Amino acid sequence: MTPPAIGHVSDTARWVAVYRALESERPDALFHDELAAVLAGEQGTTLAASGMLPRGARDHWPTVVRTRLIDDLILDALNRGCDRVINLAAGLDTRPFRLELPGEIRWYEADLPDSVAYKRARLAGRQARCERIARPVDITDGVATAEFLAEACEGARAPLVITEGVLPYLEAHQVRILSDQLRADGMHWWVMDHWSPAMLRMVNLTMGRELGSARWTFASTLDFFRGWSVETARSTFRAAADWNRSPLPLRVTALLPEIAPGPRLERSLLWCGAVRLTPRDREGRA
């Protein structure tokens, strides 16, 4: 039996780096990430060449569309007064190096010690566009996460936190604890990729063998996030159709209107996309 391509959830960062590198080669690329191939490394190259990546990896549209949508949400928040960015379980993300960022912004990253060390070694000598601080933190450790967030938020008026590609690998109670903690620490915005319960089942059915121990365990409707309101939402399927990244049968979704933030969106069992949340007690202040 062919072993799974993923031995640990942190290995998924190599996949994502491969996808970003492949997207960057396209003449119509949604973003350009010259460091993606560097971070994917030999393991990522081997995965791409061996056929162990999920089917359709050459145009793995959900991942590349997610990347661009979250880019846009971050840049928009920076234009609206965000003065601190905090990326939890940052993986091999390169936004501090590739986005047009104000030089005075502090960008904090947290991830497991091995991931932080690998990334530091691979990016040695590379200069970020802003001040970047990386800390070894397991975000499932509530005490360590609280200490990290206290440091990362110190002195910030409008901090933004990112949880890209991480929530599906947590348990529901862990997501709830994290959600409550982010509100208590005064986050002004929370940017995430949101996957519906239907997508959890589909991903595990179609990619479960490749995911191995990294099978998805969490998905929800958006109303799971108590105390938060959806400020901005962009559908993955609609954006993929607009940008000619989705399979042909799904291109018809470009004709469908976006669902506006509100009860219909927050209770949807099918909607998937990139969202920016704001605490309910801060609505209208962003």
Salt bridges, closest charged atoms under 4 A:
GLU23 OE2 - ARG245 NH2 2.79
GLU25 OE1 - ARG58 NH2 3.80
ASP28 OD1 - ARG26 NE 2.93
ASP28 OD2 - ARG245 NH1 3.30
ASP33 OD2 - ARG20 NE 2.63
ASP33 OD2 - ARG98 NE 3.93
GLU42 OE1 - ARG122 NH2 2.66
ASP71 OD1 - ARG95 NE 2.54
ASP71 OD2 - ARG98 NH1 2.84
ASP72 OD1 - ARG68 NE 3.09
ASP76 OD2 - ARG80 NH1 3.66
ASP76 OD2 - ARG276 NH2 2.86
ASP83 OD2 - ARG157 NH1 3.70
ASP93 OD1 - ARG95 NH1 2.85
GLU100 OE2 - ARG129 NH1 3.14
GLU109 OE1 - LYS119 NZ 3.01
GLU109 OE1 - ARG132 NH2 3.21
GLU131 OE1 - ARG106 NE 3.32
GLU151 OE2 - ARG135 NH2 2.74
GLU164 OE2 - ARG66 NE 3.28
GLU164 OE1 - ARG95 NH1 2.69
ASP193 OD2 - ARG66 NH1 3.48
GLU231 OE1 - ARG80 NH1 3.35
GLU231 OE1 - ARG276 NE 2.53
ASP242 OD2 - ARG238 NE 3.14
GLU258 OE2 - ARG234 NE 3.64
GLU266 OE1 - ARG280 NH2 3.97
